[in-house]
Amino acid sequence: MKAVILAFGWIVCASLVWGSGREYRAELGQKAPGWEIGEWVIGEGVDLVDLKGKVVLVRWFTGDHCPYCSATAPALNGLLEAYGERGLEVVGMYHHKSPEPFGVEEVEALVKGYGFTFPVGIDEKWAVLKRWWLFDEARKWTSVSFLLDREGRIAWVHPGGKYEKGDADYIELTETIEGLLDDKEESDL
């Protein structure tokens, strides 16, 4: 009887924690869910399924008033420049934080100002961000980054804030990227 009560308790707890209407929780080692993005800046957009075989860095950002986003933008550009030819793809996800409405033109200007050359999706109402990250009280940062391996599994998560060339988070990210890229190169030998 204790085992049944304990099992029932686990089911109730699990349904309260994980069953809040979301079918996915992004965690290390799990396959990342896709995204449904209606509007893309730069190019025609990209689907996560089409990136299989690539190492993918996905970064959420907001306006240039965000010091974390502005500080991280050069790192994103530099990582794509350094590792793009070896198989790294960078995908940006814009999420609007200001109470004023925004237009695609403002996002295009922001992306141009940051010097981004990679696809940037507009995450309306933070739908993808909420599905991937903002599903509990512990995850408050919205400038999160996910690094996915060539199979689309989450290999590294930066929980928000900034990373810039030379800091500990940036070093950890580049080491993880290099390891993921080296795995493919070694298997091709």
Secondary structure as GFF3:
##gff-version 3
##sequence-region A 1 189
A	DSSP	alpha_helix	2	18	.	.	.	ID=ss1
A	DSSP	beta_strand	40	41	.	.	.	ID=ss2
A	DSSP	three_ten_helix	48	51	.	.	.	ID=ss3
A	DSSP	beta_strand	55	61	.	.	.	ID=ss4
A	DSSP	alpha_helix	67	83	.	.	.	ID=ss5
A	DSSP	three_ten_helix	84	86	.	.	.	ID=ss6
A	DSSP	beta_strand	88	94	.	.	.	ID=ss7
A	DSSP	alpha_helix	104	114	.	.	.	ID=ss8
A	DSSP	beta_strand	120	122	.	.	.	ID=ss9
A	DSSP	three_ten_helix	124	126	.	.	.	ID=ss10
A	DSSP	alpha_helix	127	132	.	.	.	ID=ss11
A	DSSP	beta_strand	145	148	.	.	.	ID=ss12
A	DSSP	beta_strand	154	158	.	.	.	ID=ss13
A	DSSP	alpha_helix	168	187	.	.	.	ID=ss14
###
